[in-house]
């Protein structure tokens, strides 16, 4: 017999966000038993649903089952009366009537997850990730991260960007260097993509404005609180720009839109984690050399590296800028050409500098971007000056050879941004299942 599905589906149970509409009714609701607090003659049963924890009341008079039938982390369907209750912050309470136990855990959790915080080491937090993520505050991190990506996607689509999906197995690395994962590919050598850089530039020649939110891979042997070997990069690229300042303006508007989106749709998680959203009225801009000199002057520090920032300098610069401007963000521009990739456009004023920038947020670099070389001859000459094997980049140079508009873009590290937004010291806390130099599981 052939059965035809029409896509219509009726929820068998009431969604937690709709409970207030059912006061005075008997409803069904599903979830996992998060915590049981036994009192004299009754008990509070906390039910963890997809987004919130719902408080239920078990009483011997009303319930048609024994409290002992409930076990923490059991998956259940509950029948309950939704009763008005002025003393509750929700305005109602759920009085349990019956239960259908769908599954029970085979053993007790190795870590207590139903307190306000998971009181364990970062190592244990990550080792037992499928369990520890069930904690109310731990999972709120990734709802906020969801909100960040929703807000970014909404803003970019409203501003004529086309979403693309680029290969993660590539013929050559965008950034080059040693921090690249080599893999076997049917008898050939291939790499895991460090960035969608080449492809998003190519697609500017197709759609003018493109973006992608996807994983990238860096074989860096750093074992620090700010590095991951796989992370999610928010990339966009835009064509027909007059200067790289347009890219910074677009990111500023994007971040403002993200904060507004989080405030509108993620208030429960923001309040649960006591998150203070930054104001993005405007972001100060300072040149790289001037930033180095400012930090040296303000904190009486010797400049040891004129080609890059030390992590401590990033932190100190953010402190200075917040004190001077009130902004928790700062754009640093015109990085030395030596420290930027071969496709970075050099400044007309000073060829030793590039039309590029980093965005720092609360002491950490979260974005790198800038204008790219769009002229075939200029790109070829720069590659030759760097003694690169041009033949390895024929497919990349094809777009230059057949005409490209002035363009540029950026890459924002989603996990770094999330961790800074939530005031976390380690980026792994804002990563669902981190991959670093020592971790491949879970």
C-alpha positions as CSV (number, residue, x, y, z in Angstrom):
1,X,0.0,0.0,0.0
2,X,1.3,3.5,-0.9
3,X,0.9,6.2,1.7
4,X,0.9,9.8,0.7
5,X,2.4,12.4,3.2
6,X,1.3,16.0,2.7
7,X,3.7,17.6,5.2
8,X,1.0,18.5,7.7
9,X,2.0,17.7,11.3
10,X,0.2,18.4,14.5
11,X,2.2,18.7,17.7
12,X,1.1,15.9,20.1
13,X,2.3,17.9,23.1
14,X,2.1,21.5,24.1
15,X,5.1,23.7,23.6
16,X,6.4,25.3,26.8
17,X,6.2,28.8,25.3
18,X,2.4,28.3,24.8
19,X,1.6,27.0,28.3
20,X,0.0,30.3,29.5
21,X,-2.6,29.9,26.8
22,X,-3.8,26.7,28.4
23,X,-4.5,27.8,32.0
24,X,-7.4,25.7,33.3
25,X,-6.8,22.9,30.8
26,X,-5.1,19.5,31.0
27,X,-2.2,19.2,28.6
28,X,0.6,16.9,27.6
29,X,4.2,18.0,27.6
30,X,7.5,16.2,26.9
31,X,11.1,16.5,27.9
32,X,13.7,15.1,30.3
33,X,13.5,15.1,34.1
34,X,16.2,17.7,35.0
35,X,15.9,17.7,38.8
36,X,13.6,16.4,41.5
37,X,13.3,18.3,44.7
38,X,11.4,16.3,47.3
39,X,9.4,18.3,49.9
40,X,6.9,17.1,52.6
41,X,3.9,15.6,50.8
42,X,4.9,17.0,47.4
43,X,7.8,17.6,45.1
44,X,9.1,20.0,42.6
45,X,9.8,18.3,39.3
46,X,11.9,20.3,36.8
47,X,11.3,19.3,33.2
48,X,14.0,20.2,30.7
49,X,12.4,21.0,27.4
50,X,14.1,22.1,24.1
51,X,14.7,25.7,25.3
52,X,13.6,26.1,28.9
53,X,13.2,24.4,32.2
54,X,9.6,24.1,33.3
55,X,8.7,23.6,36.9
56,X,6.0,21.0,37.7
57,X,4.4,20.1,41.0
58,X,3.9,16.5,42.1
59,X,1.4,15.9,44.8
60,X,0.2,12.6,46.2
61,X,-3.4,13.7,46.0
62,X,-3.5,14.6,42.3
63,X,-0.8,12.4,40.6
64,X,-1.9,9.0,39.4
65,X,1.6,7.6,39.7
66,X,4.4,7.2,42.3
67,X,7.1,9.8,42.5
68,X,9.6,6.9,42.5
69,X,8.7,6.3,38.8
70,X,10.5,9.4,37.9
71,X,14.2,9.4,37.5
72,X,16.5,12.3,36.6
73,X,17.5,12.3,32.9
74,X,14.5,10.0,32.0
75,X,12.7,11.1,28.9
76,X,9.0,11.4,29.6
77,X,5.6,12.5,28.4
78,X,3.7,14.2,31.2
79,X,0.0,14.9,31.6
80,X,-0.6,17.9,33.8
81,X,-3.1,20.6,34.7
82,X,-2.1,24.1,33.9
83,X,-3.2,26.1,37.0
84,X,-3.0,29.8,37.6
85,X,-0.5,30.7,40.3
86,X,0.2,34.3,41.1
87,X,3.3,33.5,43.2
88,X,5.1,32.0,40.1
89,X,7.0,34.3,37.8
90,X,5.3,32.6,34.9
91,X,1.8,33.2,36.3
92,X,1.0,29.4,36.3
93,X,2.2,26.0,37.5
94,X,1.9,22.5,36.1
95,X,0.2,20.0,38.4
96,X,1.2,16.5,37.4
97,X,-1.4,13.9,36.7
98,X,0.2,11.0,34.8
99,X,3.5,10.0,33.2
100,X,4.7,7.9,30.2
101,X,8.3,7.1,30.7
102,X,10.0,6.8,27.2
103,X,13.5,5.9,28.4
104,X,15.6,5.7,31.6
105,X,19.4,6.3,31.9
106,X,21.4,3.1,32.5
107,X,23.6,4.7,35.1
108,X,23.9,8.0,37.0
109,X,25.6,10.9,35.4
110,X,29.4,11.1,36.1
111,X,29.0,14.8,36.6
112,X,26.2,16.8,38.4
113,X,24.6,18.9,35.6
114,X,21.4,20.2,37.2
115,X,23.0,22.8,39.4
116,X,23.3,26.4,38.3
117,X,26.9,25.7,37.1
118,X,28.7,22.5,36.2
119,X,31.3,22.4,38.9
120,X,34.1,20.6,37.2
121,X,37.3,21.2,35.2
122,X,37.3,22.3,31.6
123,X,38.8,18.9,30.7
124,X,35.8,17.1,32.3
125,X,33.4,19.6,30.8
126,X,34.6,18.7,27.4
127,X,35.2,14.9,28.0
128,X,31.5,14.5,28.9
129,X,30.2,17.0,26.5
130,X,27.1,15.1,25.4
131,X,26.0,15.2,29.1
132,X,27.3,18.5,30.3
133,X,25.7,20.4,27.4
134,X,22.4,19.5,29.0
135,X,23.1,22.0,31.8
136,X,20.8,25.0,31.5
137,X,23.6,27.5,31.3
138,X,25.9,25.4,29.1
139,X,23.3,25.0,26.4
140,X,22.3,28.7,26.6
141,X,25.7,29.5,25.2
142,X,24.9,27.8,21.9
143,X,21.4,29.2,21.7
144,X,23.0,32.7,21.8
145,X,25.5,31.5,19.2
146,X,22.6,30.4,17.1
147,X,21.2,33.9,17.5
148,X,24.4,35.4,16.3
149,X,24.4,33.4,13.1
150,X,20.7,34.1,12.6
151,X,21.3,37.8,13.0
152,X,24.3,37.8,10.7
153,X,22.5,35.8,8.0
154,X,19.4,38.1,8.2
155,X,21.5,41.2,7.9
156,X,23.6,40.0,4.9
157,X,20.6,38.7,3.0
158,X,18.8,42.0,3.5
159,X,21.9,43.7,2.1
160,X,22.0,41.8,-1.1
161,X,24.5,39.1,-0.2
162,X,24.1,35.6,-1.7
163,X,24.9,32.7,0.6
164,X,27.3,30.2,-0.9
165,X,28.8,26.8,0.1
166,X,32.5,26.3,-0.9
167,X,34.7,23.1,-0.9
168,X,36.5,22.1,2.3
169,X,38.9,19.8,0.4
170,X,41.2,22.0,-1.8
171,X,44.1,21.8,-4.1
172,X,46.1,24.5,-2.5
173,X,46.0,26.6,0.7
174,X,44.7,30.1,0.7
175,X,47.0,31.3,3.4
176,X,50.0,28.9,2.7
177,X,52.6,28.2,5.3
178,X,52.9,25.2,7.6
179,X,49.5,25.5,9.3
180,X,47.7,23.4,6.8
181,X,46.3,19.8,7.1
182,X,47.4,17.5,4.3
183,X,45.1,14.6,3.3
184,X,45.3,11.9,0.7
185,X,42.9,12.3,-2.1
186,X,42.7,9.4,-4.6
187,X,46.5,9.2,-5.0
188,X,46.9,13.0,-5.0
189,X,47.8,15.4,-2.2
190,X,45.0,17.7,-1.1
191,X,44.4,20.0,1.9
192,X,41.6,20.9,4.3
193,X,40.6,24.5,3.6
194,X,42.1,27.2,5.8
195,X,39.6,29.7,4.5
196,X,37.0,30.0,1.7
197,X,39.1,32.9,0.5
198,X,39.7,31.9,-3.1
199,X,36.2,30.8,-3.7
200,X,34.4,33.7,-2.2
201,X,36.6,36.0,-4.3
202,X,35.7,34.0,-7.4
203,X,32.0,34.3,-6.5
204,X,32.2,38.1,-6.3
205,X,32.6,37.9,-10.0
206,X,29.3,36.1,-10.2
207,X,27.0,37.6,-7.5
208,X,29.0,40.8,-6.4
209,X,28.2,40.1,-2.7
210,X,28.6,36.7,-1.1
211,X,28.8,35.1,2.3
212,X,29.4,31.8,4.0
213,X,29.2,30.5,7.6
214,X,31.2,27.2,7.7
215,X,34.1,25.4,9.2
216,X,37.7,26.1,8.4
217,X,40.9,24.2,9.5
218,X,44.2,25.4,10.8
219,X,47.1,23.0,11.6
220,X,48.5,25.4,14.2
221,X,50.3,23.7,17.1
222,X,49.2,26.4,19.5
223,X,47.7,25.1,22.7
224,X,46.2,28.4,24.1
225,X,42.9,29.6,25.3
226,X,42.3,31.5,22.0
227,X,43.2,28.8,19.4
228,X,41.2,26.0,17.8
229,X,42.2,23.7,14.9
230,X,38.7,23.7,13.5
231,X,36.4,26.6,13.9
232,X,33.4,28.3,12.3
233,X,34.3,31.2,10.1
234,X,31.8,33.9,9.1
235,X,33.0,35.1,5.8
236,X,31.7,37.8,3.4
237,X,33.1,39.3,0.3
238,X,31.8,42.4,-1.6
239,X,32.6,43.8,-5.0
240,X,32.6,47.3,-6.6
241,X,34.0,48.9,-3.4
242,X,35.7,52.3,-3.4
243,X,37.9,51.5,-0.4
244,X,38.4,48.9,2.3
245,X,36.6,51.2,4.7
246,X,33.3,50.0,3.1
247,X,34.0,46.6,4.5
248,X,34.5,48.0,8.0
249,X,31.4,50.0,7.7
250,X,29.5,46.9,6.7
251,X,30.8,44.9,9.6
252,X,29.9,47.7,12.0
253,X,26.3,47.7,10.7
254,X,26.2,43.9,10.8
255,X,27.3,43.8,14.5
256,X,24.8,46.4,15.4
257,X,22.1,44.3,13.7
258,X,23.2,41.2,15.6
259,X,23.0,42.9,19.0
260,X,19.5,44.1,18.1
261,X,18.5,40.6,17.0
262,X,19.8,39.0,20.2
263,X,18.0,41.6,22.3
264,X,14.7,40.9,20.5
265,X,14.8,37.1,20.4
266,X,17.2,35.7,23.0
267,X,16.4,37.6,26.2
268,X,15.9,34.4,28.3
269,X,19.4,33.2,27.5
270,X,21.0,36.6,27.8
271,X,19.4,37.0,31.3
272,X,20.3,33.5,32.3
273,X,24.0,34.1,31.5
274,X,24.0,37.8,32.7
275,X,25.2,38.9,29.3
276,X,25.8,42.6,28.8
277,X,25.5,43.3,25.1
278,X,28.0,45.9,23.8
279,X,26.7,49.1,22.1
280,X,27.7,49.4,18.5
281,X,26.9,53.1,17.8
282,X,30.3,53.5,16.1
283,X,33.7,51.7,16.2
284,X,37.0,53.6,16.4
285,X,39.7,53.1,13.8
286,X,43.4,53.4,14.4
287,X,46.4,52.5,12.1
288,X,48.6,49.6,13.2
289,X,51.8,51.7,13.8
290,X,49.8,54.3,15.7
291,X,48.2,51.6,17.9
292,X,51.5,50.1,18.7
293,X,52.9,53.5,19.7
294,X,49.8,54.4,21.7
295,X,50.0,51.2,23.8
296,X,53.8,51.8,24.3
297,X,53.2,55.3,25.5
298,X,50.2,54.7,27.7
299,X,51.7,51.7,29.5
300,X,55.4,52.5,29.2
301,X,56.1,49.3,27.2
302,X,58.9,48.7,24.8
303,X,57.8,47.8,21.2
304,X,59.4,44.4,20.5
305,X,57.6,43.5,17.3
306,X,56.8,46.1,14.7
307,X,55.1,43.6,12.4
308,X,52.4,42.1,14.6
309,X,50.5,42.5,17.8
310,X,51.2,40.6,21.0
311,X,48.1,39.3,22.7
312,X,48.8,41.6,25.7
313,X,48.9,44.6,23.3
314,X,45.5,43.7,21.9
315,X,44.1,43.6,25.4
316,X,45.7,47.0,26.4
317,X,44.6,48.7,23.2
318,X,41.0,47.7,23.9
319,X,41.2,49.1,27.4
320,X,42.6,52.4,26.0
321,X,39.9,52.7,23.3
322,X,37.1,51.9,25.7
323,X,38.3,54.6,28.1
324,X,38.7,57.1,25.3
325,X,35.6,56.3,23.1
326,X,33.3,54.0,25.1
327,X,33.6,51.4,22.4
328,X,34.5,47.8,23.3
329,X,35.5,47.3,19.6
330,X,38.4,48.8,17.7
331,X,39.5,48.5,14.1
332,X,43.2,48.4,13.6
333,X,44.2,49.1,10.0
334,X,47.2,49.1,7.6
335,X,49.0,46.0,8.8
336,X,52.5,45.4,7.4
337,X,52.5,43.7,4.0
338,X,55.0,41.1,5.4
339,X,52.3,39.8,7.7
340,X,49.4,39.7,5.3
341,X,48.6,37.1,2.6
342,X,49.7,37.5,-1.0
343,X,46.2,38.6,-2.2
344,X,46.1,41.7,0.2
345,X,46.2,45.0,-1.6
346,X,49.1,47.2,-0.8
347,X,48.5,50.8,0.2
348,X,49.1,53.5,-2.5
349,X,50.6,55.7,0.2
350,X,53.0,53.1,1.4
351,X,53.6,49.8,-0.3
352,X,55.0,48.4,2.9
353,X,51.4,48.5,4.4
354,X,48.2,46.9,3.2
355,X,44.6,48.0,2.9
356,X,43.7,45.6,5.6
357,X,42.3,45.5,9.1
358,X,41.7,43.5,12.2
359,X,38.7,44.0,14.5
360,X,39.5,43.6,18.2
361,X,36.7,43.0,20.8
362,X,37.2,43.0,24.5
363,X,40.9,42.4,24.2
364,X,40.9,39.7,21.4
365,X,41.1,39.8,17.6
366,X,37.9,38.4,16.2
367,X,38.0,39.5,12.6
368,X,40.6,39.9,9.8
369,X,39.8,41.5,6.5
370,X,40.7,44.0,3.9
371,X,40.8,44.8,0.2
372,X,42.1,42.2,-2.3
373,X,44.2,42.7,-5.4
374,X,41.8,42.6,-8.4
375,X,44.3,43.3,-11.2
376,X,45.8,40.1,-12.8
377,X,49.1,41.8,-13.5
378,X,49.5,43.2,-10.0
379,X,48.6,39.9,-8.4
380,X,51.0,38.0,-10.6
381,X,53.8,40.5,-9.8
382,X,53.3,40.2,-6.1
383,X,53.3,36.4,-6.2
384,X,56.6,36.5,-8.1
385,X,58.1,38.9,-5.7
386,X,57.3,36.4,-2.9
387,X,58.8,33.6,-5.0
388,X,55.5,31.7,-5.1
389,X,54.8,28.9,-7.6
390,X,52.3,30.6,-9.8
391,X,51.3,27.4,-11.6
392,X,49.8,26.1,-8.3
393,X,47.3,29.0,-8.4
394,X,46.1,28.9,-12.0
395,X,42.5,28.3,-11.2
396,X,42.5,31.1,-8.6
397,X,44.2,33.5,-11.1
398,X,41.6,32.7,-13.8
399,X,39.2,35.1,-12.2
400,X,41.8,37.9,-12.4
401,X,42.7,37.1,-15.9
402,X,39.1,37.5,-17.1
403,X,38.2,40.6,-15.1
404,X,37.4,41.3,-11.5
405,X,35.9,44.4,-9.8
406,X,37.6,46.1,-6.9
407,X,36.6,43.9,-3.9
408,X,37.3,42.9,-0.4
409,X,35.9,41.1,2.6
410,X,36.5,39.5,6.0
411,X,36.5,36.4,8.1
412,X,35.1,36.5,11.7
413,X,35.7,33.7,14.1
414,X,32.3,32.7,15.5
415,X,33.6,30.9,18.6
416,X,36.0,33.7,19.5
417,X,33.2,36.3,19.1
418,X,30.8,34.2,21.2
419,X,33.4,33.7,24.0
420,X,34.2,37.4,24.2
421,X,30.5,38.3,24.1
422,X,29.8,36.0,27.1
423,X,32.9,37.0,29.0
424,X,34.6,33.6,28.7
425,X,38.3,33.2,29.1
426,X,38.6,30.1,26.9
427,X,37.3,29.8,23.4
428,X,36.6,26.1,23.9
429,X,33.7,27.0,26.2
430,X,32.0,28.5,23.2
431,X,32.7,25.5,20.9
432,X,30.3,22.6,20.9
433,X,32.9,19.9,20.3
434,X,36.3,21.5,20.2
435,X,39.1,20.2,18.1
436,X,42.6,21.3,19.3
437,X,46.1,19.8,19.3
438,X,45.0,17.1,21.8
439,X,41.3,16.5,21.2
440,X,39.5,14.4,18.7
441,X,36.7,13.1,20.9
442,X,33.8,13.2,21.6
